[in-house]
Amino acid sequence: MEHLKQEQVSLLMQIVSDQYPNQQVLHLSDGENDLHKYLFEMTKTRGFEYDLRLIGEGAALPFDLSGHPACTVEPLDLNRKAYNKHARLYEYVFVTVKDSILQEDIVQILKKIFRLMKNSGVLVILPEKGGTLQVEIDRILEEGYFVAINHIDIFDRLDVVNARKMHGWGAYSVGF
């Protein structure tokens, strides 16, 4: 597991607004880095809900939930029909999954994430720098009706790509 630097993660956490109470954060992770620990602490401190969905071997991560009543940790199969029972629930969705796993079916994964997010919700994906996903992610997000796509250079090995869900136009006609 890669340990992320506190000062770099602090910059990333600035994406999450603290101006509004009772926000919901979803994190899809394969356990390759320890971002889940930082998200856990941030949501606990701010009183937000935190749903961590662990993929593959990441599902075996030991995780102490004490002191955060609004946190749930569950395993996730990316091939499931839906990732959650609730539509339009999350303001923020973080994805820290290996490029090789995401690239297998990135379009279907984004369609499921699209349904989970609130209108104008924020999606944050951390692909590997220099990988093929980093090169194609902008086009894939645009085709998936995500807008305001930005790359933020915070981490040494990972790129931070954030985008907003576009609500409305055309997304329903293509299956989103």
MOMO-V818338 format. One record per backbone hydrogen bond with DSSP energy under -1.0 kcal/mol. NH is the residue of the N-H (numbers start at 1). CO is the residue of the C=O. Records with the same first field share a line. If there is no record, write none. Layout:
NH=CO  CO
//
This chain:
2=32
9=5
10=6
11=7
12=8
13=9
15=12
16=13
25=49
26=92
27=51
28=94
29=53
30=96
34=2
37=34
39=35
40=36
41=37
42=38
43=39
44=40
45=41
46=42
47=43
48=43
49=23
50=70
51=25
52=72
53=27
54=74
55=29
58=55
59=56
60=57
61=58
68=65
71=68
72=50
74=52
76=54
80=77
88=115
89=116
90=116
91=24
92=24
93=122
94=26
95=124
96=28
102=98
103=99
105=102
109=105
110=106
111=107
112=108
113=109
114=110
115=111
116=112
117=113
118=90
121=118
122=91
123=163
124=93
125=161
126=95
129=157
131=128
135=131
136=132
137=133
140=136
141=137
142=138
143=139
144=140
145=142
146=141
147=164
150=162
152=160
154=152
159=127
160=152
161=125
162=150
163=123
164=147
165=121
166=145
171=168
176=171
//
